[in-house]
Amino acid sequence: MKRIAFTIEAPRICTATAKVGTRIVGMATAWYDSKGDWVILRSEVRPRYRRRGIATAMYRTIEENSGRLLKPAISLSDDAFEFWKAYRSEAVANDLRHRPE
C-alpha cells in the first residue's frame, strides 16, 4: 500500500513523497513561480513502481494541499508529455515540441 506525504520545504517549494512500507518509491517537487503557479521541478518514480498511479497520487496531493493546479515544466520529455496529456491535457495543449505537423 502506498502512502503520500506532503511537506513544504521553503515558502516556495513543496514535495510529495510516496512510500510503500518504509521504502521511498517516488518523489515530486513543485515550485511556486512568480506568476502564482505551482510548477513541477522534478518528479520521479522508481522503475519497478511505475504505471501504478503513484505520480498521479503525488501530483494530486500537491494540488490538494496547495489549493492550486500544477503545471508542467516548459520542456517535457516524450514520457512526461504523455503523462501530462493523460493527467491534464490542457496543460500541454500548446506544447510546440509535441504538436502534430
C-alpha positions, 0 to 999 in steps of 0.5 A: 500500500502506498502512502503520500506525504506532503511537506513544504520545504521553503515558502516556495517549494513543496514535495510529495513523497510516496512510500510503500512500507518504509521504502521511498518509491517516488518523489515530486517537487513543485515550485511556486513561480512568480506568476502564482503557479505551482510548477513541477521541478522534478518528479520521479518514480522508481522503475519497478513502481511505475504505471501504478498511479503513484505520480498521479497520487503525488501530483494530486496531493500537491494540488490538494494541499496547495489549493492550486493546479500544477503545471508542467515544466516548459520542456517535457520529455516524450514520457512526461508529455504523455503523462501530462496529456493523460493527467491534464491535457490542457496543460500541454495543449500548446506544447510546440515540441509535441504538436502534430505537423 
